[in-house]
């Protein structure tokens, strides 16, 4: 039951953050297009990073399941991939 309240709290917090952000945008006197462009690019980059990292580890698990540890979990320790993480 504790997990349910924690999840509900996080959801309410995210909803309130969205509301605060929209209120700031609604009541702003002027529009700073440079700030909007930078913040949109940053948020897009964060979403892409999270998506690709999640896909990468699922792919590593699938490779390990089919080809064994050399192409699966062992490939994370490969020097060319070590710079990515």
C-alpha positions in Angstrom: 0.0 0.0 0.0 3.0 2.3 0.6 4.0 2.1 -3.1 0.5 3.2 -4.1 0.7 6.3 -2.0 4.2 7.0 -3.3 3.1 6.6 -6.9 0.1 8.8 -6.3 2.3 11.5 -4.7 4.7 11.5 -7.6 1.7 11.8 -10.0 0.2 14.7 -8.1 3.6 16.4 -7.9 4.1 16.0 -11.7 0.6 17.4 -12.3 1.2 20.4 -10.1 4.5 21.1 -11.8 2.8 21.1 -15.1 0.2 23.5 -13.7 2.8 25.9 -12.3 4.7 25.8 -15.6 1.6 26.6 -17.6 0.6 29.4 -15.2 4.1 31.0 -15.7 3.7 30.8 -19.4 0.2 32.1 -19.4 0.9 35.1 -17.2 4.3 36.1 -18.7 4.3 39.6 -20.2 6.6 38.8 -23.1 7.8 35.8 -24.9 11.5 34.9 -25.0 11.8 32.8 -28.1 15.5 32.0 -27.5 14.7 30.5 -24.1 11.8 28.5 -25.6 14.0 27.1 -28.3 16.8 26.1 -25.8 14.4 24.6 -23.3 12.5 22.7 -26.1 15.8 21.3 -27.5 17.0 20.3 -24.0 13.8 18.5 -23.2 13.8 16.7 -26.5 17.4 15.6 -25.9 16.6 14.3 -22.4 13.6 12.3 -23.8 15.8 10.8 -26.6 18.5 9.9 -24.2 16.1 8.2 -21.8 14.5 6.3 -24.7 17.8 5.1 -26.2 19.3 4.1 -22.9 16.2 2.0 -22.1 16.2 0.4 -25.6 20.0 -0.2 -25.4 19.7 -2.3 -22.2 16.8 -4.3 -23.6 18.8 -5.0 -26.7 21.8 -6.1 -24.6 19.6 -8.5 -22.7 18.2 -9.9 -26.0 21.7 -10.3 -27.4 22.8 -12.1 -24.3 19.8 -14.4 -24.4 20.5 -15.4 -28.0 24.3 -15.2 -28.4 25.6 -15.6 -24.9 27.6 -13.3 -22.7 30.2 -12.2 -25.4 27.7 -10.3 -27.5 25.4 -9.5 -24.6 26.5 -8.3 -21.3 30.2 -8.6 -22.2 29.8 -6.1 -25.0 29.1 -3.3 -22.5 32.7 -3.7 -21.3 34.0 -3.3 -24.8 36.3 -0.2 -25.1 34.3 1.3 -27.9 31.1 1.3 -25.8 32.7 2.2 -22.5 32.8 5.9 -23.6 29.0 5.9 -24.0 28.3 5.0 -20.3 
